[in-house]
Amino acid sequence: MKRMLFKIPLYMVLLLAGHMLVNQVITPMPVPDLARVRAVADRAPDLLFFGDSTNKWIDAADQDQRSIDQFLSEALPSVTTGVIQHEAFHLGAYADVVDYLADRKALPDVLILPINPRSFSPMWYRKPAWQFEVFSYAMAAGTERRFNLWVRPLGVFKALRLRKVSAAEFGKTPVYDGSKVIGRVSDINDYRRHIAADGTFSSKYKKQYLSYIYLYELTADHPLLKDLHRCLRRTRDAGSRVVAYLPPIDIETAVEWYGEDIRPRIRANLAVIKEIVKSYGVNVRDLTFALSSEHFTWNPVPNEHLKDVGRRYVAAQIADALRRSAR
């Protein structure tokens, strides 16, 4: 029995070593996340544009289907631009990229940093599919060699947690309206369950949904605020200039669904973000309440996706903020 107990960990070590050998020497696997970021870094752009789905989302009726970064490039023809974007990217992913580039002394002169208020809500930062664990490990590994040598094998043997939040954990996450718990994610997240026969939502659910995405109580211990510090600290130390902006939200619909007091509630959370950003000497272009409902494209629940006129407006604001920060 003792010999068997001794052999089990030995077999595990040999199996792990064999898996490393296969990944590293016999069939080395590509790491698309690394390749994508490195391709941008290799071009050494003047400006790095971070983005989530609000950057490139288009409306079916758009006459101009360009993304925000493409409108920005038009406004700044002498500036070369690199883009790193993905649906639901957030400050954690941006900070991982900043770390990767800073470690290689490859940060560009300017970074455009969107700070989406909804990204701090449980529907975004707690969603299992939007944790970007593999992306984070790829940035930390830094090379395909290290990723294949350590991350893949350790992931197979569950020594690395490749799923930070399970579906069950996500569903149990409390939803707040300020400091008051109004339910769990599983109660509110799937809006399809709440659509009435006439295609509308109840007044109660409209308020719950707005609380879910915007009315959390933002405090200093929020994980994404820690990522914001990390991002701004590394860029400051590297001498890069950051242009941060808060993207527009459909405030008219928010007021219609929740009531006028949603404005100061959202502003309170924005103030927490702004205070951190400004502590690093970075100004924030606040576009949160800048656009009316007709500039947005969403169905059937509000988000920050913009029509072409809205995307062009955001690009013009970023360009203006960039020019002013250079003075």
C-alpha positions in Angstrom: 0.0 0.0 0.0 2.8 2.4 0.9 4.5 1.7 -2.5 1.3 2.5 -4.3 0.9 5.8 -2.4 4.5 6.6 -3.4 3.9 5.8 -7.0 0.8 7.9 -7.4 2.5 11.3 -7.1 5.4 10.0 -9.1 3.1 9.1 -11.9 1.5 12.5 -11.7 4.9 14.2 -12.0 5.9 12.1 -15.0 2.5 12.8 -16.6 2.9 16.5 -16.1 6.5 16.4 -17.4 5.2 14.4 -20.5 2.5 17.0 -21.1 5.0 19.8 -20.9 7.3 18.0 -23.3 4.4 17.6 -25.8 3.4 21.2 -25.5 6.9 22.6 -25.6 8.9 20.4 -28.0 6.8 18.0 -30.0 3.7 20.0 -30.8 4.1 23.6 -29.6 0.8 25.3 -29.7 0.2 28.9 -30.9 -1.1 31.5 -28.4 -3.4 33.8 -30.4 -3.8 36.3 -27.6 0.0 36.8 -27.4 0.3 37.0 -31.2 -2.4 39.6 -31.4 -0.9 41.9 -28.8 2.6 41.4 -30.1 1.5 42.3 -33.6 0.3 45.6 -32.4 3.4 46.2 -30.3 5.7 45.3 -33.3 4.2 48.1 -35.4 5.2 50.5 -32.6 2.2 52.8 -33.0 2.1 56.4 -31.6 -1.2 55.6 -30.0 -2.8 52.5 -28.5 -6.6 52.4 -28.5 -8.3 50.0 -26.0 -11.9 49.1 -26.7 -14.8 46.9 -25.8 -17.9 46.2 -28.0 -18.9 49.9 -27.9 -15.9 50.7 -30.2 -17.1 48.8 -33.2 -20.8 48.0 -32.7 -22.9 49.1 -35.6 -26.6 49.8 -36.2 -28.4 48.2 -39.1 -29.3 51.7 -40.4 -25.8 53.2 -40.1 -24.6 55.0 -43.2 -21.0 54.9 -41.9 -19.9 51.6 -40.3 -16.6 52.8 -39.1 -15.6 52.1 -35.5 -14.6 54.8 -32.9 -10.9 54.1 -33.4 -11.3 54.5 -37.2 -13.1 57.9 -36.8 -10.3 58.9 -34.4 -7.6 57.9 -37.0 -9.4 60.2 -39.5 -9.3 63.0 -37.0 -5.6 62.4 -36.3 -4.1 61.6 -39.7 -0.5 62.1 -38.6 -0.8 59.7 -35.7 -0.3 55.9 -36.1 -2.8 53.9 -34.2 -2.8 50.3 -32.8 -6.1 48.8 -31.5 -6.6 46.1 -28.9 -10.3 45.4 -28.4 -12.7 42.6 -27.6 -16.3 42.3 -26.6 -16.5 43.0 -22.8 -12.9 43.9 -22.3 -12.5 45.7 -19.1 -9.8 47.4 -17.0 -8.4 44.0 -15.9 -7.6 43.1 -19.5 -6.3 46.5 -20.3 -4.0 46.5 -17.3 -2.7 43.0 -18.3 -1.7 44.4 -21.7 -0.1 47.5 -20.1 2.0 45.2 -17.9 3.0 43.1 -20.9 4.1 46.1 -23.0 5.7 47.9 -20.0 7.8 44.9 -19.2 9.1 45.0 -22.8 9.5 48.8 -22.8 7.0 48.8 -25.7 4.3 51.1 -24.3 3.4 53.7 -27.0 3.4 57.5 -26.3 -0.4 57.6 -25.9 -3.0 55.2 -24.6 -6.8 55.7 -25.0 -8.5 54.2 -22.0 -12.2 53.7 -21.9 -13.7 53.2 -18.5 -17.2 51.8 -19.0 -19.4 52.3 -15.9 -21.3 49.1 -16.6 -18.1 47.1 -16.5 -18.0 47.5 -12.7 -21.5 45.9 -12.3 -21.9 42.2 -11.5 -23.4 41.5 -14.9 -20.0 42.4 -16.5 -17.1 41.8 -14.2 -18.6 38.7 -12.6 -19.8 37.0 -15.8 -17.9 33.7 -16.3 -17.3 34.2 -20.0 -15.9 37.7 -19.4 -13.2 36.8 -16.9 -10.5 36.5 -19.7 -8.4 34.1 -17.6 -6.5 32.6 -20.5 -5.8 36.1 -21.9 -4.4 37.2 -18.5 -2.2 34.1 -18.2 -0.9 34.7 -21.7 0.0 38.3 -20.9 1.7 37.2 -17.7 3.6 34.3 -19.4 4.8 36.8 -22.0 6.0 34.2 -24.6 4.5 31.1 -26.3 7.4 29.1 -24.8 6.5 29.9 -21.2 2.8 29.7 -21.9 3.1 26.2 -23.4 5.6 25.1 -20.8 3.6 26.1 -17.7 0.1 27.5 -18.3 -1.3 24.7 -20.6 0.0 21.8 -18.5 -0.9 23.4 -15.2 -4.3 24.2 -16.6 -5.0 20.6 -17.6 -4.1 19.4 -14.1 -6.3 22.2 -12.5 -3.3 23.7 -10.8 -4.3 27.0 -12.4 -7.8 28.3 -12.0 -8.9 28.8 -15.6 -12.5 29.6 -14.5 -12.5 32.3 -11.8 -16.3 32.4 -11.5 -18.5 29.4 -12.1 -22.1 29.8 -13.6 -23.5 28.8 -10.1 -21.3 31.5 -8.4 -22.4 34.1 -10.9 -26.1 33.3 -10.4 -25.7 33.6 -6.6 -24.0 37.0 -6.8 -26.1 39.7 -5.0 -27.5 42.6 -7.0 -27.5 45.9 -5.2 -29.4 49.2 -5.4 -26.8 51.2 -3.6 -26.2 49.4 -0.3 -29.5 47.4 -0.5 -29.7 43.9 -1.9 -32.6 43.6 -4.3 -32.0 40.1 -5.5 -29.5 37.8 -7.1 -28.0 37.7 -10.6 -30.1 34.7 -11.4 -33.2 36.7 -10.7 -32.4 39.6 -13.0 -29.8 38.7 -15.6 -31.9 36.9 -18.1 -34.2 39.7 -19.3 -36.0 37.3 -21.7 -37.8 35.8 -18.7 -39.3 39.1 -17.8 -40.7 40.2 -21.2 -44.5 40.3 -21.1 -46.7 39.1 -23.9 -46.9 42.6 -25.3 -43.0 42.8 -25.5 -42.6 45.2 -22.6 -41.1 45.0 -19.1 -42.8 45.8 -15.8 -41.9 49.0 -14.0 -40.4 46.9 -11.2 -38.1 45.0 -13.6 -37.0 48.1 -15.4 -35.8 49.5 -12.1 -34.1 46.3 -11.1 -32.3 46.1 -14.4 -31.0 49.6 -14.1 -29.8 48.9 -10.6 -28.1 45.8 -11.8 -26.0 47.6 -14.4 -25.4 51.0 -12.9 -26.5 51.4 -9.3 -23.9 49.2 -7.5 -22.1 51.1 -4.7 -18.5 51.5 -6.1 -15.9 51.3 -3.3 -12.1 51.3 -3.3 -11.8 47.5 -2.9 -13.5 46.8 -6.2 -11.2 44.5 -8.3 -11.4 46.7 -11.4 -10.4 49.8 -9.5 -7.3 48.0 -8.4 -6.7 47.2 -12.1 -7.2 50.9 -12.9 -4.5 51.8 -10.4 -2.2 49.2 -11.9 -2.8 50.5 -15.4 -2.2 54.1 -14.5 0.8 53.4 -12.3 2.6 51.5 -15.1 1.8 54.0 -17.8 3.0 56.9 -15.5 6.2 55.1 -14.7 6.8 54.4 -18.4 6.2 58.1 -19.3 3.2 57.3 -21.5 0.3 59.7 -21.7 -3.2 58.4 -21.0 -6.4 59.9 -22.3 -9.2 58.4 -20.3 -12.9 58.7 -21.1 -16.2 57.6 -19.7 -18.4 56.5 -22.6 -22.0 57.7 -23.1 -24.9 55.8 -21.6 -28.5 56.2 -22.6 -29.4 58.4 -19.7 -32.8 59.4 -21.1 -34.0 55.8 -21.1 -32.4 55.3 -17.7 -34.4 58.3 -16.3 -37.6 57.0 -18.0 -37.1 53.5 -16.5 -35.8 54.4 -13.0 -36.6 58.1 -12.3 -34.6 61.3 -12.2 -32.7 60.4 -9.1 -30.6 57.9 -11.1 -28.4 60.8 -12.4 -26.8 61.7 -9.0 -26.6 57.9 -8.1 -24.5 57.3 -11.3 -22.5 60.5 -10.7 -21.5 59.2 -7.3 -19.9 56.2 -8.8 -18.3 58.2 -11.5 -16.7 60.5 -8.9 -14.9 57.5 -7.4 -13.4 56.7 -10.8 -12.5 60.3 -11.6 -10.7 60.8 -8.2 -8.5 57.8 -8.9 -7.7 58.8 -12.5 -6.9 62.4 -11.5 -4.6 61.3 -8.7 -2.3 60.1 -11.4 -2.4 63.5 -13.2 -4.7 62.2 -15.9 -7.8 64.0 -17.0 -11.1 62.2 -17.7 -13.3 63.2 -20.6 -16.8 62.4 -19.1 -19.3 61.7 -21.9 -21.7 59.7 -19.7 -24.7 62.0 -20.1 -23.6 63.6 -23.4 -26.0 61.9 -25.9 -29.7 61.6 -26.3 -31.5 58.3 -26.8 -31.6 58.4 -30.6 -27.8 58.0 -30.7 -28.0 54.5 -29.2 -28.7 51.1 -30.7 -30.0 48.5 -28.3 -32.8 46.0 -28.0 -34.5 45.3 -25.6 -32.4 46.5 -22.7 -30.2 49.5 -22.6 -26.4 49.4 -23.2 -23.7 51.7 -24.4 -23.7 50.7 -28.1 -23.8 53.7 -30.4 -25.0 54.6 -33.9 -22.6 56.1 -36.4 -23.2 59.7 -35.3 -22.6 58.8 -31.7 -19.3 56.9 -32.5 -18.1 59.9 -34.5 -18.9 62.2 -31.6 -17.0 60.1 -29.2 -14.0 60.0 -31.5 -14.1 63.8 -31.8 -14.2 64.2 -28.1 -11.2 61.8 -27.6 -9.3 63.8 -30.3 -10.0 67.0 -28.6 -9.0 65.6 -25.2 -5.7 64.4 -26.7 -4.9 67.8 -28.2 -5.6 69.5 -25.0 -3.5 67.1 -22.9 -0.6 67.8 -25.2 -0.5 71.6 -24.4 
